[in-house]
Amino acid sequence: MVLVIDVFSKEYQQISYCLRLGREFSLTFTGSPSATSWLEKLARIMGLVPSSGNNSPVVYCANTYRWRDGERSPVNLLNQFNAPHVPRIGWRPEDFGSVRLWYHQDIPDFLCELKSAKHYASEVQQMWYSMQGVYRALGERGGLPLHAALIKRDGAGVLLIAGTGIGKSTCCRRVEPPWNALADDLTVVIPAGDGTYFGHPMPTWSDHISGEWHKTWDVQRGVPLCGVFFLEQAEHDKAIPIGQGQAAIAITRSASYVLTRDWLKKDRSRERDARKVLFHNATLLAQSVPSFTLRASLTGSFRDEVDNALVPHYVLPFALTRNSLH
């Protein structure tokens, strides 16, 4: 079912921003007057640009007037928008404390219902939770959110996947030209449709919550991936190739970390289906991009190990740079 919604008419214009990932994925975030300030802050952090109107699925962002935990109707939210053709019934909510996301089985649009926030840190946490709707849409396109840093060289990207405290941020601080760090904690990956994958940096939301309000991330500036490295702490630096099966399991675990805290455990039947999708998408990524274990020390040069590991694959990243998104 294709549904085209005119949220950009002169009669009832809403503030809107477009999020583009990969070559084909896009979402339009549109905010009601009650959510204008919140949406402008989200756009600044993520580097989004105003949308002039397109046929992308729409994310309707609005503050609820009376937040009731037992209320299960999005009608009051939708009435804040010029969207008469959007169904008023058939929506399913998912609660995240100060955010409630609403999904409908017949359309790709979703609603982002915001509880009134008293502090900037609370608003940022709402932005963090709102990304769960983006990840859901990405999953349907073969994409994944990963607990990973993203670094690039010569227009090609490398993922550094690891748990909290293993050293992703430390490695990002240690990279030197020609390397450049794009994200130190969270990256989304999406297939390009030709067997290649693009990595896009995502905000480290906890930085803003802790007071580093100046930070921004150019989320839409993706880079083609040429390697996936699973980071380990060690006394000596070494990159070791691993098999596709082992890589798929580890990629699934990384994506699950991003999602489990929020929506994977909301519903047991959905959790099973979601994990199947995650593993399927992770398997395809592992088949397309070479994977390695990266043992990194505090004083060595892990970058040299990454370079040496990718030498047999360099024909790929150099070819990919000609097809970069920017």
Phi, psi and omega in degrees: 000125179256126181234116179257122185244125179270093177262012186241015181296152179295331184291327186214070186277134177249154172287131185218145177226149182253135173249119179243131178228140183065207181264341188229341186278133176206151174224146174252117175270121177236138185242141172288167177307328181289342183244011184301311182298316180300315183292324177297321178293318177301315181296322179294316182295321186263359179070033180277151179248152179303142180265137178261007178108127176201183182262020179292154170304147186253137171254110181271116182252126182206145172280135175281146181280323177224106182280115178234122183300328182272353182282132183229055178219126179267009186301315181298328177292310183295332180291348177278357184237158173272072183224064185294337184271355177283130182299145179264348178235165178092013181269145179241125184268155169226123185264138176229043181079266182269001179228141174232121178260138181241131180238153179229135186289343185262347181223153180278349178294155171216163183253142177241102183266125187249132171280145180304127182253134182270339185228156178300320179300324178292322177296318180296319177299323175296320177298317179304310181291327181297336180294343178300327175293323177295316181297322178299313179295322178297319181301325179290343177257010180089008182270171182213140166268134185233142174281080191209148169275158178231119175239156182224157173211134178054036176080001179245147186252155177229134175267136171246101185262130179193163176283178180296133176085004181276331176135016180300310181295322178299315179297320180296322179291336184268352181290145180229158178307139012275005177280154179213134180269129179256326180209145183247001184214326187220130181221140172254144182238138181216138179290148181267353178096354181235023181093353178259165180230147175248141174253136179237131179291142174241155181298147166272089190300328181296334177297316180290323179296327181275359173113000179273070190287344183282344188288141175223159179228133178275079189300326186280351181273086181273159177230143176294138183272137176239356179193147175239123183238127178265112191281136174225146174280138182203168178279333182229147182278136179197132174254128185235122179298145175232161183285164183294324180295314178297320179295319181299318179296317181291323177294318177300318180297320180294317178294321180297325178299319180293324189263329188302319183297341189245300187235347183296329184262013180289324185215126186296318180293321178292325179300316178298314180295319181296319181293328176296317179295316179301313182293321178299312180295322179294322179297317180295322177296316181295330178285337187261332185236128181297143184238150183214154162273132180243108175272120186238133177261172181282337186242348182278188181246086178296336181296323178295322179295321176297315178303311183295323180294327185268356181309313180294344184253004188294336176300330179288304182297324180293326175291323183292330183299334179287344181247022182298158183288336182225000000 
